[in-house]
Amino acid sequence: MARTGRQSWTTSVRETLAKPLTSYYLVLAVSGLLIGFGMVMVLSASSVTSLEQLGSSYAIALRQAGFLLVALVLAFVAWRMPLRTLRWFVYPMLLVAITLLVLTFTPLGQEVSGNRNWLDVGLPVLLQPSELAKLAIIVWVADLFARKQRLLHLDRHIVIPMLPVTGFVAALVVLQRDLGTALVLFAIILGMLFVAGLSGRSFIVIVLSTAAIAASVAKASSERVGRIMSFTDPFADPTNTGYQAAHGLMGLSTGELSGSGLGAGVQKWGTLPGAHTDFVFAVIGEELGLIGTLSVLVLFGLLAYVGFRIARRARDPFARYAAAGITVWLMVQTLVNIGMVLGMLPVIGIPLPLISYGGSALVPTVVALGLLANFARTEPGAQAALRAHRSRRARRRTPSGTVRQSTFPPAAARREDPIARPAPRPVGRPVREEG
């Protein structure tokens, strides 16, 4: 009996996954849960800092809500836009991203924490152009590979002009001394080369070259080297290079199974730098415990599953490459951030997608999720299923007072139907039946 029940459960799961709109609804549901959870955690993790610096516990959370509103509007446009129209914007988007990156080396550029990766254009907040560059690279490379689909069996058509252009963008980020973002860009580039089918030998050469570049950039700053080396034992120097990592681990360790309660964490009271930005996962562990952190991991795992599912099932080549690139970007950044908080990776300043505070990171990420929902509609049978769903919804919205069509055929049809036509009356006196 138990085995039969298990088989029926697995059969039901397989049937659900086989439906054409599973990816579509799953990406919308997971995105909504992560965005909502992120807003709650930004409010909790930033309340103390917001009160001290801005005079209100809600000021930073309200800013994030404003960023989210802009992001949702742009994501809706990306979600509803036809792919052919969307591809018209890939080159302008890449040009804008490169222009903004170049402007960071002008007087408009602002240096924060040793990285010149911010831009002051007169808005109430600073912009980080490298976040837009991630999405711009992905959609541009996806469009390039889609145009060269029949030539991708040759390595030179995969690498040229993809690698020089993306390498130039990554070099600009490296010159900003933003090692964390540069590593994410390197991962995106390598991931898209792998998806395009680059040969193993060429791929290994590029990986080794990328690793050498990253190592040379890391060695260029003694402060960065200290932070990188301290991750092996942050408590060896807990007041200097290991301060942030040590307090992050302290927050995680005190959360235990269910945490101290939402809003009741103590590390955010000035002892954990970046509590609402790079180290928001530590606040989740302290306030919501193991249950909260595992819930976040499950949601990101589902997002990874649906992203690669869309990339595998999408019929449109542009959608396939872009979905793969977006998923690689979000998953690499998630793993690096969580590994950084857990002490498994060096502290290199990477936000947790959809959870950490910051409009420059939130807006492109939410737009990328809107694109994933758009790409999910290119799966086999998805468009037909959506049309059928809209038709059923329209019928349910029909007012109850509407006159329903008669089940009898109309008069014209009855005139044409000899069976429905009444028998002619007899002419003359009726014949009396004999009794």
KATA-V654511 format. One line per field, one symbol per residue. ss: DSSP state (a for helix, b for strand, c for the rest). A space follows every 10 residues. Layout:
# KATA-V654511
ss = ???
This chain:
# KATA-V654511
ss = caaaaaaaaa aaaaaaaacc caaaaaaaaa aaaaaaaaaa aaaaaaaaaa aaaaccccaa aaaaaaaaaa aaaaaaaaaa ccaaaaaaaa aaaaaaaaaa aaacccccbb bbccbbbbbc ccccccbcaa aaaaaaaaaa aaaaaaacaa acccaaaaac caaaaaaaaa aaaaacccaa aaaaaaaaaa aaaaaaccca aaaaaaaaaa aaaaaaaaac caaaaaaaaa cccaaaaccc ccaaaaaaaa aaaaaccccc cccccccccc ccccccccca aaaaaaaaaa aaaaaaaaaa aaaaaaaaaa aaabccaaaa aaaaaaaaaa aaaaaaaaaa accccccccc ccccccccaa aaaaaaaaaa aaaaaaccbc caaaaaaaaa aaaaaacccc cccccccccc aaaaaacccc cccccccccc ccccc
